[in-house]
Amino acid sequence: MTKQRTTEADRFKGPSKWLQYIFARGLVTCIQCLPLGFAFRLGRGVGWLCWKLMKRRRAVVHKNLEIVNAFMKGRDACPQASVEEGKAAEAGGSLSKHSELESLDLEEQVREVFQRSGANLIAGFPLSRLGPKRMEQHLEIVGVEHLRHALAKGKGAIMLLAHMGPWEALAHLPTLAAKHGVDAPLGAMYRPLNNTYLDEWIRTQRQSMGTRLFSRRDGFHKPVDFLRRGGVLGILADQKMRQGPRVPYFGVEVPSSPIPGLFHRRSGAPLLALSIETTALAKWRIAVSTMEVSEDLDVSSREVLATVCNQAIAGSLVRSPLDGFWLHKRF
């Protein structure tokens, strides 16, 4: 007698998962109804409380920021690197916030990461419910010309994202991009949640805004075909990996995702980077910047492509280091 295989979706169902879903959906729905400015302040307050109570997580952020500070000081000591970083920042329409780190000691930086992460997380929910006109009052978009130029090549575009800013608002990118002359389907890679009910609800919400979602369940070919048809594929590429090519990230060799590089190699789609920076209370700047992949690079090497992608992600985070979600062990 053959044993029936349980699908991944079925494994994450059941009474306890359903109760988790009901609680999470109710909480998110309540937060979405809050005024955006209040949600931003509430998030900073929640972040401050987490900073006070979560000692182990505070140590993780402390270690991450030590590495980021050392990396940025090293770049400041290297004139050529500083020039290249300045050019990259100008391409995206903003300059890296070195002074933001210099004005705070390390423990103050740690506290600000907690507070800003809380603000970005909680404010992201009511922000995602705003209409296009109201959303434009809170989101400034710069560097869209780089995306238009990349799409003109007819091979789609790969957008590398870091965990920074209110990323729930990224589901609105199709509408925002269309207002800036970008006529292309937008998609994103995402990791399914370990709760089928909650995963289906969030997926439906995000796709209702026009963003097509892909996961490992879709395999390799569907995202590549999406790119070949002229789509823009967003990939959160700064996650900690258990496996993958070990290449430098903020000066430290870490296992890194090969996926963006593999998609680039298979589709020929140009690589771009996107950052989200807090500019004021409940206001953010989305910046698109170019990534130069030299013709001399060995694109058949996963290590080479992963290195290029890590440099781009680090460049995005350097624009506003304290907007980075440094609460997980990355190094």
C-alpha atoms as one frame of an Amber mdcrd trajectory, in Angstrom:
protein
   0.000   0.000   0.000   1.507   3.335  -1.089   1.727   6.161   1.377   0.119
   9.428   0.270   2.478  12.385   0.130   1.404  15.458   2.056   1.842  18.681
   0.104   3.654  21.626   1.671   0.432  23.644   1.735  -1.413  20.863   3.575
   1.356  20.557   6.167   0.735  24.126   7.290  -3.000  23.775   7.890  -4.963
  22.789  10.971  -6.846  24.334  13.928  -3.798  26.037  15.484  -2.776  27.518
  12.115  -6.324  28.741  11.547  -6.379  30.476  14.938  -3.021  32.101  14.171
  -4.465  33.298  10.869  -7.591  34.776  12.483  -5.497  36.617  15.092  -2.968
  37.928  12.546  -5.633  39.009  10.080  -7.572  40.828  12.775  -4.434  42.584
  14.036  -3.308  43.637  10.544  -6.811  44.867   9.676  -6.900  47.026  12.817
  -3.440  48.484  12.079  -4.460  49.254   8.487  -7.255  51.467   9.815  -4.867
  53.667  11.825  -3.884  57.163  10.604  -0.479  56.857   8.932   1.280  59.394
  11.151  -0.051  57.724  14.303   0.978  54.279  13.018   4.502  55.579  12.351
   4.807  56.973  15.905   3.261  53.817  17.358   5.806  51.733  15.483   8.684
  53.772  16.887   7.252  53.241  20.361   6.941  49.487  19.824  10.496  49.454
  18.461  11.781  51.280  21.548  10.040  48.750  23.808  11.573  45.856  21.860
  14.987  47.522  22.170  14.573  47.658  25.954  13.325  44.083  26.354  15.005
  41.993  23.649  18.586  41.745  24.874  19.630  38.887  22.595  18.189  40.583
  19.529  19.873  43.801  20.609  23.212  41.962  20.600  22.525  40.748  17.033
  21.865  44.300  15.825  24.961  45.525  17.686  27.171  42.979  15.905  25.656
  43.729  12.495  26.147  47.468  12.907  29.745  46.998  14.065  30.438  45.350
  10.713  28.528  48.016   8.758  30.379  50.837  10.538  33.758  49.198   9.919
  32.872  48.710   6.250  31.856  52.338   5.778  34.932  53.648   7.558  37.050
  51.470   5.288  35.372  52.941   2.222  35.911  56.451   3.523  39.604  55.616
   3.849  39.710  54.489   0.205  39.292  57.518  -2.112  38.419  55.458  -5.206
  35.733  53.490  -3.374  34.236  56.702  -2.003  34.094  58.219  -5.490  32.359
  55.134  -6.907  29.885  55.083  -4.002  29.103  58.768  -4.555  28.446  58.166
  -8.254  26.152  55.244  -7.441  24.249  57.350  -4.912  23.845  60.173  -7.414
  22.489  57.683  -9.975  19.709  56.834  -7.547  19.062  60.456  -6.645  20.417
  60.532  -3.095  23.646  60.476  -1.143  24.626  57.859   1.421  23.942  58.919
   4.978  27.396  58.653   6.499  26.593  61.571   8.808  23.615  59.627  10.185
  26.011  57.067  11.637  28.684  59.582  12.601  26.223  61.612  14.684  25.222
  58.610  16.834  27.271  56.247  18.961  26.811  52.525  18.368  24.192  51.948
  21.065  22.164  54.908  19.785  22.358  53.397  16.308  21.059  50.088  17.674
  18.103  51.837  19.333  17.325  53.769  16.151  17.327  50.559  14.080  14.731
  49.062  16.441  12.598  52.209  16.362  12.849  52.708  12.625  12.149  49.030
  11.922   9.040  49.241  14.100   7.894  52.415  12.353   8.487  50.989   8.874
   6.759  47.710   9.701   3.624  49.119  11.336   3.282  52.183   9.090   3.590
  49.937   6.039   0.121  48.480   6.612  -1.929  51.727   6.533   0.402  53.054
   3.809  -0.500  50.085   1.613  -4.206  50.986   1.912  -3.819  54.530   0.576
  -4.911  55.466  -2.922  -2.261  56.469  -5.497  -2.697  60.217  -4.985  -2.434
  60.069  -1.204   0.436  57.599  -1.386   2.435  60.017  -3.538   2.290  62.501
  -0.631   4.364  60.040   1.397   6.540  58.346  -1.242   9.075  60.120  -3.425
  10.403  58.077  -6.352  13.718  58.900  -8.023  15.845  57.157 -10.637  12.912
  55.705 -12.625  14.734  56.675 -15.825  17.209  53.870 -15.102  14.357  51.349
 -15.132  12.929  52.769 -18.362  16.375  52.553 -19.990  16.824  48.937 -18.845
  13.397  47.906 -20.171  14.155  49.490 -23.544  16.589  46.600 -24.147  13.614
  44.258 -24.383  14.835  41.677 -21.867  12.905  42.722 -18.780  14.699  43.830
 -15.620  15.758  42.313 -12.299  15.308  44.621  -9.297  17.399  43.750  -6.242
  15.790  44.785  -2.944  17.046  44.877   0.619  14.875  44.503   3.723  14.536
  48.222   4.393  11.667  50.662   4.642   7.937  49.802   4.584   8.209  46.992
   2.036   4.442  46.300   2.184   4.069  49.449   0.056   6.040  47.768  -2.738
   2.871  45.930  -3.761   1.758  49.325  -5.162   4.790  49.637  -7.429   2.810
  48.743 -10.600   0.536  51.766 -10.109   3.365  54.067  -9.030   5.617  52.927
 -11.880   2.860  53.487 -14.448   2.569  57.101 -13.288   6.275  57.498 -14.114
   6.025  56.081 -17.602   6.935  52.448 -16.893   4.611  50.178 -18.854   5.708
  46.699 -17.832   4.297  43.900 -15.670   5.829  43.717 -12.207   6.522  40.546
 -10.257   8.344  39.532  -7.101   9.922  36.468  -5.569   8.521  35.673  -2.144
   8.894  33.047   0.541   5.610  31.290   1.434   4.609  31.588   5.089   4.379
  28.533   7.325   0.638  29.087   7.583  -1.377  28.277   4.467  -4.417  30.377
   5.457  -2.356  33.478   6.205  -0.152  32.931   3.165  -3.138  32.763   0.803
  -4.673  35.920   2.291  -1.483  37.997   2.064  -0.710  36.683  -1.420  -4.204
  37.670  -2.605  -3.830  41.163  -1.136  -0.466  41.758  -2.778  -1.488  40.386
  -6.165  -4.669  42.485  -6.173  -2.424  45.529  -6.711  -1.067  44.070  -9.946
   2.131  42.405  -8.692   2.607  38.790  -9.736   4.219  36.633  -7.043   6.574
  33.706  -7.576   7.929  31.253  -5.016  10.118  28.163  -5.038   6.925  26.194
  -5.711   6.793  27.829  -9.166  10.200  26.464 -10.108  12.927  28.234 -12.055
  11.384  28.608 -15.505   8.254  30.651 -14.701  10.166  33.700 -13.325  12.648
  33.498 -16.230   9.809  33.380 -18.770   8.241  36.378 -16.997  11.501  38.311
 -17.488  11.820  37.280 -21.120   8.333  38.680 -21.758   9.529  42.089 -20.561
   8.580  41.892 -16.871  10.298  43.526 -13.896  11.120  40.956 -11.209  11.856
  42.131  -7.651  14.043  39.914  -5.465  14.766  40.439  -1.756  18.387  39.388
  -1.967  19.831  40.144   1.476  18.508  37.122   3.398  20.829  34.946   5.420
  21.519  31.737   3.514  22.464  28.320   4.885  24.021  27.417   1.580  25.204
  29.317  -1.455  28.430  30.824  -2.759  30.503  32.438   0.000  31.296  35.956
  -1.204  31.931  39.348   0.475  29.016  41.287   1.941  29.991  44.440   3.839
  33.537  43.063   3.809  32.608  39.710   5.382  32.331  36.475   3.407  28.864
  34.991   3.882  26.745  32.378   2.070  24.768  34.371  -0.504  21.808  33.767
  -2.765  22.767  32.756  -6.311  19.197  33.258  -7.593  19.456  36.858  -8.944
  22.665  36.008 -10.788  21.201  32.812 -12.235  18.112  34.678 -13.473  20.375
  37.345 -15.020  22.514  34.733 -16.753  19.528  32.774 -18.094  17.386  35.744
 -19.224  19.936  38.459 -19.994  17.754  40.901 -18.008  19.653  43.977 -16.742
  20.234  44.235 -12.984  19.026  47.226 -10.966  18.904  48.004  -7.253  16.147
  49.643  -5.222  16.408  51.303  -1.812  13.772  52.795   0.514  14.898  55.569
   2.867  13.041  57.360   5.651  13.217  61.099   4.912  10.808  62.490   7.531
   7.892  61.419   9.716   5.847  58.971   7.571   7.734  59.974   4.426  10.088
  57.810   2.362  12.188  57.968  -0.779  12.299  55.042  -3.219  15.493  55.197
  -5.294  16.304  53.079  -8.345  19.978  52.789  -9.289  21.868  51.033 -12.045
  24.224  48.082 -11.712  27.120  47.788 -14.110  28.003  44.208 -15.033  31.291
  44.398 -16.932  31.585  42.368 -20.122  34.884  41.048 -18.753  33.157  39.333
 -15.821  32.803  35.577 -15.919  29.003  35.367 -15.718  29.217  31.580 -15.766
  30.560  31.802 -12.197  27.932  31.833  -9.447  30.502  33.421  -7.112  31.150
  36.334  -9.485  27.461  37.088  -9.989  26.699  36.749  -6.262  29.525  39.213
  -5.519  28.065  41.767  -7.939  24.610  41.391  -6.390  25.953  41.707  -2.825
  27.765  44.905  -3.789  24.507  46.336  -5.122  22.526  45.390  -2.004  25.230
  46.869   0.240  25.087  50.032  -1.878  21.336  50.293  -1.267  21.738  49.877
   2.494  24.621  52.360   2.616  22.199  55.058   1.433  20.352  54.791   4.745
  21.982  52.182   7.026  19.556  52.654   9.911  16.602  51.788   7.679  18.051
  48.296   7.245  16.319  45.434   9.041  19.391  44.336  11.027  17.443  42.290
  13.587  18.432  38.952  12.048  21.851  37.283  12.011  23.269  38.174   8.630
  26.988  37.688   9.223
